[in-house]
Structures are given as structure tokens and as C-alpha cells.
Amino acid sequence: MTMFRATRRSLFALAAALPAPALAQAFPDRPIRFVIPWPPGGTNDIVGRLVADGMGARLGQSLVIENRGGAGGALGAEVVAKAQPDGYTILLGGSGSLTINQLVRRRLPYDPATAFAPVGLIGSGANVIVVHPSVQATTLRQLQAVARAANPPLNYASPGVGSTGHAAGALITQVLDVEMQHVPYRGTGPAMNDLVAGRIQVFTNALAPLQPHIESGRVRALAIAGPQRNAALPDLPTTGEAGFPDIQAATWFGLLATGGTPPDRLARLHAALNATVADEGIHRKLLDGGLDIETSATPEDFGRFVQADHARWAPVVQRAGVAID
């Protein structure tokens, strides 16, 4: 008994001697599950893998990627929402899987108000409107004319029901005052495959997965749906320059943990994320992929960003009439 008490006192003394930062370093002490709520091959996957590699190096633990696509990102989000709130399961969230999906879907398997704890913002990028080369249009005005004359209607793809691409496509049809048929996919990759093959005529998505196809001529870019041109495609006009300033659609990316995750663990993840995005090599790859880098000073700042994005998109989704059970 005396030896036990002495040992226990020694352990307590050792713990007390450790500085607070050293104690905080105990998290993480095992790999972190990193859920990307879309299949491989799309923008989310590209961004997520860059971030996972960088954060893993800084946290001293690997981030194990799990692509869980479906339901516009809701299936993957549900995994994180229902995980233990310990910081060992995180989500690559975005305007589609979080903001738009919550506005579009009347029923979700989690409560968006409490399901997630914000970690930090990565950046955002205006969506690019592209068509298959068989569509006789090089501008949005020409696309409007082609779509009005098409019988049957042109098809537009999206990465899934409730995605940013879904809402953006619906917004395009409304602003152009044309009819187009929505065809949802289980992620950007499958949608791109059918666009390149000519089975889909129109697609709106973040630049990263589109850029090689644009540069090769397999798809044709008409405009970028943002307030300014993108450095990666400097000759591509904005939707405002093309005569349709009401077509504005950007995709943002950020990290979230399960609601209730301790603040000190959120802070540790947030610091690793910001350090990763600031890394010169990763920063350049994100920029080359069409992202405007925009980190958040604190997890709380990112939470306010998400709330503001929800308020901005709500009237757009309502006006576009996009809603599902």
C-alpha cells in the first residue's frame, strides 16, 4: 500500500511538472477519421486529401480519409454528426453538403443546429459554368438561345440533390428563363464522366476538377459565377460581364467536428489546419485549383461564417424552388 501511494504521488508530481502545452499535445494520440461526404475525383476529394496530408504531418497522426457519398453530402455528414464528440472524427464540410443541403432537404438524420462543431475555413471558389462542345454556345447569352430552342430540353448535371451544383443549376435556368432537366449524380467525378462523354450538356462546379478538361477542350467554359475573374482562367468572363449578374454561386470548404467536441481539441485541429493552408506548397496547389484561400481566425469565426452563408443562400434556394423530402 505504501509503495502504491508513493508511486501515485510520483505520477501526480510528474503530471504537475509537465507544462500545459505538453499536456495538450496528448491529443491526438491515434489516427483521425476524416470523412469526405462525396466520392473520389471531385473538388472535395482534391481539397480534402491535400489538407489531410498536411494536417497529419503537423498533428503527428494520420488522417484516414473515408469517402462517404450520397444524399448531397448528408450521408457523410451523418457519420460525423453521430460520432463520439472527441475530435477523432472530422468532416470536410462545404456550401453544398452543409448550407444548401440543409435548405433543400426537409428531413435530415441529424439536427444541423447542434450536430457539428466548427473547426476552420479553408477557402472558397466561384463555380464555373461549362458545356459539352456539342452545345453550340460560347457565351451565356448563346446558351440561353440554345436552351430555349432545345427539344427535348438540355440536361444539366449536379454532384447530387441538395448540392451547390443543384441550386446553382436551378438558379441558371431561372435567370436565363429556360427549361433544363436536372440529372443528379453521386459526386462530381461521375457527373464529369458523363459530361465529357456527351450524355450531359451543362454542368456548374468548382474549378479544380474542371480545369484539365477545359484546357484539353473536352468541355467548354462559358463563365465564372463570381464577382471577379479567376487567376487560373483569366480570360474567362464573369457572369456579370456576360450580362447575368444574378447568377452567383461559390463553393467553400471547411472542417467541422462532432457537436460537443471539447474546445481545446477544436483549437488544436484549427491550428493544424491553418498551418497546413499556410504551407507554401499546399497553398499554391489550392490556388492553382481555383480556390481563394480564406482561413478563419478562430473556430467561432468559422461558425459565424457558416451562419452568414446560410442566410445568404436561403432566399436563393427558395426563389429557385429547389426542395425535396
ROZA-852977 format. One record per atom (N, C-alpha, C, O): x negated, y, z negated. Coordinates in steps of 0.1 Angstrom, whole numbers, plus 5000, padded with zeros to 4 digits. Layout:
XYZ ...
This chain:
499249885000 500050005000 499150125000 499450225007 498150124991 497250244991 496550265004 496450385009 496150155011 495450175024 496450225034 496050305042 497750185033 498750225043 498950375041 499050455051 499050425028 499250565026 498050645031 498250755037 496850595029 495650665033 495650675048 495350785054 495950565055 496050575070 497050665075 496750745084 498250665068 499250755073 498850905071 499150985079 498150935059 497751065057 496651105068 496651225072 495851015071 494851035082 495451075095 494951165102 496550995098 497251025111 497851165111 497751235121 498551195100 499151325099 498051435100 498351535106 496951415093 495851515094 495351535108 495051645112 495251415115 494751425129 495751505138 495351585146 497051475136 498051545144 498051695141 498151775150 497851725128 497851865124 496651935130 496752055133 495551865132 494351925137 494451955152 493652035157 495251885159 495451905173 496052035176 497052065170 495552115185 496152235189 497552215196 497752105202 498452315195 499752295201 499752255216 500452165220 498852315224 498752285238 498452135240 498952075249 497552075231 497251935233 498451845230 498651745237 499251885220 500451805218 501451815229 502051715233 501551935235 502451955246 502051865258 502951825266 500751835259 500251765271 500751615270 500551545280 501351575259 501851435258 502851405269 503051295273 503551515274 504551495285 503851545297 503351665298 503851465308 504451335309 503351225306 502151255309 503751115301 502851005298 503150885306 502650775304 504050905316 504350795325 504850855339 505150975339 504950785349 505350835362 506750905361 507650865353 507051005369 508251075370 509051025383 508451025393 510351005381 511150965392 511651095399 512251185393 511351105412 511651225419 512651195430 512351135440 513951235428 514951195437 515151305448 515351425445 515051265460 515351355472 516651305477 516751195482 517751385476 519051335480 519351335494 520551355498 518351305502 518551295517 517651185522 516651145515 517951125533 517051015539 515651075543 515551195544 514650995546 513351035551 513551105564 514451085572 512551195567 512451255580 512951405581 512751465591 513751445572 514251585572 513451685565 512451655559 513951805564 513251915557 513051885543 511951905537 514151835536 514051805522 512951705519 512151715510 512851605528 511751505526 510351565528 509451525520 510251645538 508951705541 508451795529 507351785524 509351885524 509051965513 508851885500 507951915493 509751795498 509651715486 508351635484 507751635474 507851575495 506651505495 505351595493 504451555485 505351705498 504351805496 504251845481 503251845475 505451875476 505551915462 505151795452 504451815442 505651685456 505351565447 503851535446 503351505435 503151545457 501751515457 501051625448 500151585440 501351745450 500751855443 501051855428 500151865420 502251825424 502651825410 502051705403 501651715392 502051595410 501451475404 499951495400 499551445390 499251565409 497851585406 497651685394 496751665386 498651775392 498551865381 499051815368 498651855357 500051725369 500651665357 499851545352 500051495341 499051485361 498251365357 499151245357 498751135352 500251245364 501151135365 501751145379 502051255384 501951025385 502551025399 504051065398 504751025389 504551125409 505951155411 506451045421 506051055433 507250955417 507650845425 508950885433 509950905427 508750905446 509850955454 510950845457 510650735460 512150885455 513350795458 514250875467 514950965463 514350835480 515250895489 516650835487 516850715489 517650915482 518950865480 519950955487 520551045481 520150925500 521051005508 522550965507 522850855501 523351055512 524851025512 525651125505 525151185495 526851145510 527851235504 527251385503 527551455493 526551425513 526051555514 525051585503 524851705499 524351485497 523451505486 523951475473 523251465463 525251445472 525951415459 525451285453 525451275441 525151185461 524751055456 523451065448 523251015437 522451135454 521151155448 521351245436 520651225425 522151355437 522351445426 522951365414 522651395402 523851275417 524451205406 523451115398 523551105386 522451065405 521450985398 520751075387 520551025376 520451195391 519751285381 520651335371 520351345359 521851365375 522851415365 523151315354 523451355343 523051185357 523451085347 522151015341 522250915334 520951075344 519751015338 519551065324 520251155319 518651005317 518251055303 517751195304 516851215313 518051285296 517551425297 516251435290 516051505281 515251365296 513851365291 512851425300 511651425297 513251465312 512251525321 511651425330 510851465339 511951295329 511351195337 512151155349 511751065357 513251235352 513951215364 514251355369 514951435362 513851395381 514051525386 514551525400 514451415407 515151635404 515951635417 515351745426 515051855421 515151715438 514851825448 516251875452 516951815461 516651995447 517952045450 517852155461 516752195464 518952185466 518952285477 520352345479 521252305472 520352445488 521652515490 522752415495 523952435493 522352315503 523252215507 523752115497 524952105494 522752055490 523151945481 523752005468 524451925461 523452125465 524052185453 525152285456 526352265454 524752405461 525652515463 526852475472 528052475468 526552435485 527552405494 528452285490 529652285491 527752185486 528452055482 529452085471 530552025471 529052165462 529952195450 531252275455 532252255450 531052355465 532152435470 533052355480 534252385480 532452265487 533152185497 533952075491 535052045495 533352005482 533951885476 534851915464 534351975454 536051875465 536951895454 536651805442 537051835431 536051695445 535751595434 534251555435 533751515445 533551575424 532251525423 532051435411 532851445401 531151345411 530951245400 530251305388 529751235380 530051435387 529451505376 529951645375 530551695385 529651705364 530151845362 528951935366 527951945359 529052015377 527952095382 527552195372 526352245372 528452245363 528152345353 527152295343 526452385337 527152165340 526252115329 525352005333 524551965325 525451955345 524751835349 523251855351 522451765349 522851975354 521451995357 520852115349 521452205344 519552095347 518752205341 517752255351 516952185356 517752385354 516852445364 515352435360 515052455348 514552395370 513152395368 512452515375 511852595369 512652525388 512052635395 512352635410 512652525416 512252745416 512452765430 511152745438 510052775433 511252685450 510152665459 510052775470 509052835472 511252785477 511252885488 512552865496 513352775492 512652935506 513852925515 513452955529 512453015532 514352915538 514152945552 515452955560 516352875558 515553055568 516753075576 516852955586 515852905591 518152905588 518352795597 518152845612 518452955615 517752745620 517652765634 518752695642 519052585639 519352765651 520452715659 519852655672 519252735680 519952525674 519352465686 520452385694 521452355689 520152365707 521052285715 520152185723 518952205724 520852085728 520151995737 519952065751 520852145755 518852035758 518552105770 519652095781 519752175790 520551995779 521651975789 522652085788 523452105797 522752155776 523652265774 523152385782 522052435779 523952435791 523552555799 523652685792 524452765795 522752695782 522752815774 521352845768 520752755763 520952965769 519653005763 519853115753 518953165746 521153165751 521453265741 522753225734 523453135739 523053285723 524353255716 525553305724 526553235724 525353415731 526453455740 526753355751 527953335754 525753295756 525953195767 526553065760 527352995766 526153025748 526652915741 528152935739 528952845740 528553055736 529953095734 530753065746 531853005746 530253105758 530953085771 531052935774 532052885779 529952865772 529852715775 530852645766 531652555771 530852675753 531752615744 533252635747 534052545745 533552755751 534952795755 535452715767 536652685768 534452685776 534852615788 534852465787 535352395796 534152415776 533952275775 535252195772 536052235764 535352085779 536551995778 536051855781 535851815793 535851765771 536151785757 535251885750 534251925756 535551925737 534652025731 533251975728 533051855728 532352065727 530952025724 530951975709 531851995701 529951885707 529751835693 528651915686 527651955692 528851935673 527751995665 527451895653 528451845647 526251875651 525851775641 525551845628 525351975627 525651775617 525151825604 524451715596 524751595600 523651745586 523051635579 523951565570 523651465563 525251605569 526251535561 527351635557 527151755557 528451575554 529651655549 529251725536 528751665527 529451855536 529051935524 527651995524 527252045515 526951975535 525552025537 525652165541 526652215546 524452235540 524352375546 524652365561 525352455566 524152265568 524452255582 525852245585 526352295596 526652175577 528052165579 528752295578 529552335587 528452375567 529052505565 528552605576 529352685581 527252595580 526752685590 527352655604 527752745611 527552525607 528152495620 529652545620 530052595630 530352525609 531752575609 531752725610 532652785617 530752795604 530752935605 530452985619 531053085624 529552915626 529252945640 530552935649 530853025657 531252825647 532552815655 533452925652 534152975661 533552965640 534453075636 534053205642 534853275648 532753245640 532253375645 532353375660 532653475666 531953265667 531953265682 533353245687 533653265699 534353205678 535753185682 535853075693 536453095703 535152965689 535152845698 535552725690 535552725678 535952615698 536152485692 534952395694 534552375705 534452335683 533452235685 533752125674 534252155664 533352005678 533651885670 532551855660 531351845664 532851855647 531751825637 531451675637 532451595636 530251645637 529751505636 528751495624 527651535626 529151445613 528251435601 527351315602 527751205607 526151325597 525151225596 524651205582 525051285573 523851105580 523351075566 521951135566 520951065563 521751265568 520551335568 520151395581 520751365591 519051475580 518551545592 517951455602 518151475614 517151355598 516551265607 517451195617 517251205629 518551135612 519451065621 520151165631 520351135642 520451285625 521051385634 520151435645 520551445656 518851455641 517851495651 517751385662 517551425674 517751265658 517651155668 518651155679 518451145691 519951185674 521051185684 521051315692 521451315703 520551425686 520451555693 519351535705 519651575716 518251485701 517151465712 517651365722 517351385734 518451265719 518951165728 520151225737 520551165747 520651345733 521751405741 523151365737 524051395744 523251285726 524551245722 525251355714 526451355711 524451455709 524951575702 524451695710 523351695715 525251795710 524851915718 524352035710 523452105714 524752045697 524452165689 524052115675 524652025670 523052185669 522652155656 522052275649 521352355656 522252295636 521752405629 521052355616 521652285608 519752385615 519052325604 517752415601 517452505609 517152385590 515852455587 514852415597 514952315604 513852495598 512952485610 512052365610 511752305620 511552325598 510452225597 510652105606 509752075614 511752025605 511851915614 512251945628 512051855637 512652065631 513052105644 511852155653 511852135665 510852205646 509752275653 509052195663 508852235675 508652065660 507951995671 508851965683 508351955694 510151945681 511051925692 511252045700 511452045712 511252165693 511352295700 510152315709 510252345721 508952295703 507752315710 507552215722 506952255732 508052095721 507951995732 509052015742 508951955753 510052095740 511152115749 512252015748 513152015757 512151925738 513251825737 514551885732 515651835735 514452005725 515652085722 515252225725 514152265726 516352305726 516152455729 516652535717 517852515713 515852625712 516252715701 516952835707 516452895717 518052875701 518752995706 518653115697 518453225702 518553095684 518453205675 518153155661 518353035658 517653245652 517453205638 518453285630 518653405631 519153215621 520353265614 519853335601 520253305590 519053445603 518553515591 518353665595 518553705607 518053745586 517953895588 516653935596 516554045601 515653845596 514353875603 513853755610 514153635607 512953775620 512353675627 511453595619 510953645608 511153465623 510253385615 508853385622 508753375634 507853395613 506453395619 506053275627 505253275635 506753155624 506453035631 506953035645 506452965654 508053115647 508653125660 508953275663 510053315663 507953355665 508053505665 508953555677 509453665676 509053475688 509753515699 511253485698 512053525707 511653405688 513053365687 513853475680 513553515669 514953525687 515653635681 516553595669 516853475668 516853685661 517853665650 519253665656 519453705667 520153605648 521553605652 522053755653 522953775661 521553845645 521953985646 521454045659 522254115666 520254015663 519754065676 520554005687 520654065698 521053885685 521753815696 523253865697 523953815705 523653955687 524954005688 525953945678 527153975678 525453855669 526353795659 525753795645 525353695640 525753915640 525053935626 525753865615 525253845604 527053825617 527753755606 527353605605 527753545595 526553555614 526053425613 524753425605 523653455611 524853405592 523653405584 523753275575 524653245569 522653195576 522553065569 521153035566 520353015575 520853025553 519452995549 519552865540 520552845533 518452795540 518352675532 517252705521 516152735525 517552685508 516552705498 516252565492 517052475493 515152555485 514652435479 514152465465 513452565463 514552375456 514052395442 514152265434 514752175439 513552265422 513652145414 514552165402 514652275396 515252055399 516152055387 515951925380 515551825385 516151935367 516151815358 517551785353 518451855357 517651685345 518951645340 519351755329 518551795321 520651795329 521051885319 520751835305 520951725302 520251925297 519951895283 518451855281 518051825270 517651865292 516251835291 515551945282 515852065284 514751905272 514052005263 513352115271 512752085281 513452235266 512852355273 511352335274 510852385284 510652275265 509252265266 508852175278 507852195285 509652075281 509351985292 509752055305 509052045316 510752135305 511152215317 510052315320 509652335332 509452375310 508352475311 507152405317 506452465326 506852285313 505752205318 505852175333 504952195341 507052135337 507352105351 507352235359 506752235370 507852335353 507852465360 506452515363 506152565374 505552505353 504152545355 503452465366 502752515374 503752335366 503152245376 503652275390 502852275400 504952305391 505552345404 504952475409 504552475421 504852575401 504352705406 502852695410 502452755420 502152615402 500752595406 500552515419 499652545427 501452425421 501452345434 501752435445 501052435455 502752515444 503152605455 502152715458 501952755470 501352755448 500252845449 499052785456 498152865460 498952655456 497752595461 497652635476 498652625484 496452675480 496352725494 496752635505 497452675514 496352505504 496652405514 498152385515 498752385526 498852355503 500252335503 501052455507 502052445514 500552575502 501252695506 501252715521 502352755527 500152695528 500052705542 500952605549 501652645559 501052485545 501952385551 503352425550 504152405559 503752475538 505152525536 505452635546 506552645552 504552735547 504752845556 504852805570 505652845578 503952705574 503952655588 505252585591 505652575603 505852535581 507152465582 508352555583 509452515583 508052685582 509152785583 509752835570 510752905570 509152795559 509652845546 509052975542 507853005545 509953065536 509453185530 509253145515 510253115508 508053145510 507753105497 508253205487 508053325488 508953145477 509653235467 509753155454 510753075452 508853165445 508853095432 509653175422 509853295424 510053115411 510753185400 509853195388 508953115385 509953315382 509053345370 509353245359 508353215351 510553205357 510953115346 512053015351 512653045361 512252905344 513452825348 514752905347 515652875355 514852995337 516053065336 516353155348 517453175352 515253215353 515353295366 515853215377 516753265385 515453095378 515953005389 517352975387 518152965396 517752955374 519152925371 520053045376 521153025381 519553165374 520353285378 520353295394 521353335399 519353255400 519253245415 520353155420 521053185430 520453035414 521452935418 522852995417 523752975425 523153055406 524453115403 524753225414 525953235419 523853305417 524053415427 524253345441 525053395449 523553245444 523753175457 525153115458 525753125469 525653065447 527053005447 528053115450 528953105457 527853235443 528753345446 528653395460 529753445465 527553395466 527353445480 528053345490 528653395500 527953215488 528453115497 529953095496 530653055505 530453115484 531953085481 532853145492 533653065497 532753275494 533753325504 533453275518 534353265527 532153245521 531853195535 532553055537 533153035547 532352975527 532952835528 534452845529 535152775537 535052935521 536552945521 536953005535 537952955540 536253095540 536653155553 536553055564 537253055574 535452965563 535252865573 536252755572 536352675582 536952745561 537952635559 537352495558 537952395562 536152485552 535452355550 535752305536 535352365526 536552195535 536852135522 537251995524 537951955534 536751905515 537151765516 537451715501 537051775492 538151605501 538451545488 537251465483 537351405472 
